[in-house]
Amino acid sequence: MPKTIADEHVALVAFDSPPADPAAITDDEWNAATPLQCRIMDYRLSPTDPDTVQQAELCTGSNAQVPTRSNYEGSVIVFRYLDADGKPADTEDAVYDLFREKGTALYLADREGPEQDAEGEAGQEYSYFEVLTSDPKKPTDRGGYVRRESTLYVQKAYLDKVLVAAES
């Protein structure tokens, strides 16, 4: 199988509410979600190293560790859409509004492989994350487009799941 280039093959969507089963999102639920990928510059939703406990046998000289609770990290860089007077462009700036207030619960899923704007189909892999937002920060590098960076605090994650067909 060929390698898949990431350019235009990564989708990030936001659901209005949690899917009925985050471990088995339907193609209809995916297709009803709000696409974010054309309003953001970059994002990261990923596991990090888990917590560990020391669990070595008394007879060994090693400091053996065992993974326990999973940890995750999240961040997103969102473009701002402002008119010539500096006022938000209502429809175009709507994605920023999702990340505007600290503590907002968001329900996000990403998919790699198909074209970024392709409809969800049963069998496609995705990962799902329930997150809380931080206060959006202005970037250190102020060149380029106006944008904001937000830390995302992952509350729940379902990794490498598969979209299922909606029941008719």
Buried (B, 14 or more C-beta within 10 A) or exposed (E): EEEEEEEEBBBBBBBEEBBEEBEBBBBBBBBEBBBBBEBBBEBEBBEEEEEEEEEEEEEEEEEEEEEEEEEBEBBBBBBBBBEEEEEBEEEBBEBBEBBBEEEBEBBBBBBBBBEBEEEBEEEBEBBBBBBBBBEBEEEEEEEEEEBBBBBBBBEEBBBEBEBBEBEE
